Amino acid sequence: MVDDSGIHNAGAHAQRAAALPQSGLGIASFVIALVSGLAILGGIGLSALLISAGDTSEHMPLFGLIGLILIFFLLMALIGTVLALVALRRQDRRRTFAAIGLGLNVFILLGTGAMMLLGTVLRHSNS
């Protein structure tokens, strides 16, 4: 950027970007991604622990509850994705947390879907 004196000011864009406030929607998306990711990892870990413990028939109600919790947090990750997309469209706010939140939420959705698909394929290939 060149000012009135003809001197090139290379840091003007960075100064203008630093003056913008962070996007509240972006921060919300980032927090949702962190909470959802940890809850989904915890649910998958607890399920794996219960399966390795032996008799799974006695834990069926608990598996149902874990499944409902996983569905809830997958929906939260989907909401976080939408919030991040909305925050990325705003030009009057910084978009750092929105970009990180979008990446994490999409990774959570795709990663969990891939694990479900892999589990289904492996279960049916052994029978």
CORFEN-V654538 format. One record per pair of residues at least 6 apart in sequence whose ideal C-beta (glycine too) atoms are under 7 Angstrom apart, sorted by sequence separation. I is the first residue (numbers start at 1). GAP is how many residues later the second one is. If there is no record, write none. Layout:
[[I & GAP] [I & GAP]]
This chain:
[[2 & 6] [3 & 6] [50 & 6] [87 & 6] [88 & 7] [1 & 8] [87 & 8] [50 & 9] [88 & 10] [1 & 11] [87 & 11] [88 & 11] [1 & 12] [50 & 12] [84 & 14] [88 & 14] [47 & 16] [84 & 17] [85 & 17] [84 & 18] [47 & 19] [46 & 20] [80 & 21] [81 & 21] [84 & 21] [43 & 23] [81 & 24] [80 & 25] [81 & 25] [43 & 26] [43 & 27] [77 & 28] [81 & 28] [39 & 30] [40 & 30] [77 & 31] [78 & 31] [77 & 32] [40 & 33] [39 & 34] [74 & 35] [36 & 37] [74 & 38] [36 & 40] [36 & 41] [32 & 44] [33 & 44] [36 & 44] [32 & 45] [32 & 47] [33 & 47] [32 & 48] [29 & 51] [29 & 54] [28 & 55] [29 & 55] [25 & 58] [26 & 58] [29 & 58] [25 & 61] [26 & 61] [25 & 62] [23 & 64] [23 & 67] [30 & 67] [37 & 67] [29 & 68] [33 & 68] [40 & 68] [26 & 69] [29 & 69] [23 & 70] [27 & 70] [30 & 70] [22 & 71] [23 & 71] [26 & 71] [30 & 71] [33 & 71] [37 & 71] [20 & 72] [21 & 72] [22 & 72] [23 & 72] [26 & 72] [29 & 72] [33 & 72] [36 & 72] [40 & 72] [20 & 73] [21 & 73] [25 & 73] [29 & 73] [32 & 73] [20 & 74] [23 & 74] [22 & 75] [23 & 75] [26 & 75] [33 & 75] [29 & 76] [17 & 77]]
